[in-house]
Amino acid sequence: MGLISMYVIGQLVLLSAVLTAVLAVIDSVLGLIKLNSTVKNLPIIGAHWGLGISILMVWWIDTWPAAGWGLVMKEDWMNIVANGAIVYAAIPLRDAIMSMVNKGLRA
């Protein structure tokens, strides 16, 4: 059972890295077409832009990483939203792991 948890954490870190790249690309495209400030100023969407993109990414990829921990909801949309939120929340974990790896490579 411990091996499965390791793969779930690896999948979350990988998905959060992909999400970070996707957010950077979308933000640069929106900046290029001068819509970045317009989207960021929308009342609910602008404040939670990354979470929305994360949910859409999980829906599009059709993966539920938290299912490896036994977190499966009754409805599909619940799984998509919960897993999107978990992937979005894993960005600081990815940052911490990357920092730890970079410090180890410098040592």
N, C-alpha and C positions, 0 to 999 in steps of 0.2 A: 504494500500500500504506500510506503514511503517513496518508492520510485515513481509512482504516478503523480504524487504531489510535486516532485521535482520537475517533471515535464510540464505540469500546469504552470508553475512559476516561470519556466523557460518560455512557454508559449505566451504568457502575459507580458514578459519583458520584450519579446520579439514583436508582439502586436502593438505595444506601446511605442516601440521604436518606429514601426511603420506609421502609426498614427501621428507621431511627431513630424515625420517627413511629409505626410499627406497634408497636415495643417500648414506646414511651411510653404508647400507648393500652392495650396489654395489661397493662402494669404498673399503670396507674391502675385498670383494671377489677379486677385481682386484689387491689389494695389496697382497693377499694370493698367487695368481698365477703370481705375479711379472709383471703385465701389467699396473699398476696404472700410473707409470711415462711415459710409452709409450702412453697411451691414453691422458694424460694431456699435452703432448708435440705436439699432432696433431694441425696443425695451427688453424683451426676454431673450431673443435669439442672440443678440450681441454679447450679453453677459455670459451665456452658456454655449458659445460657439463650438468650443472643443468637445464638449460633451455630446452635442448633437451630431457632429462629424464622427465621433467615436461610435455612436449608436448606429449611424448609417453604414459605417465601415464593417461593423460586426454583422449587420443584416446582409450586406452585399457579399462578404466572405463566407457567410453562413457557417460560423463556428461559435461554439459555446465553451470557452476554456474552463469556466467554473464548473462545468458538468463533471470534470475530473475530480472535483472535491465533493461531488454529490449534490451540488446546487442546481436542481432542475425544477422549474416552475410548471404549473398546470398548463398555461397558455404560451404559445410560441412568442408572442410579442413581449411577454414578461421576461422570457429568457434573453431576448435580444436587448431589451433596455437594461436589464441587470448586468449582462455581460459587457455591454458598451460602457456602462458606468464603471465597472471593475477595470476594464482596459484603460479608461481615462484616468482612473485613480492610480494605476500602476506606473504612470509617467515618473513620479518621484522615485519609485523603486528602481526604474531603469537608470535614472540619473545617478542614484547612489551606487549601483553596480558598476556603471561606466567609470565613475570617479574612483572606485576601489580598484578596478582593473588598471586604470591609468596610473595610479599611485604604485601599484605592484610592478608595472612595467618600468617605472623610473627608478625603482630600488635596485 
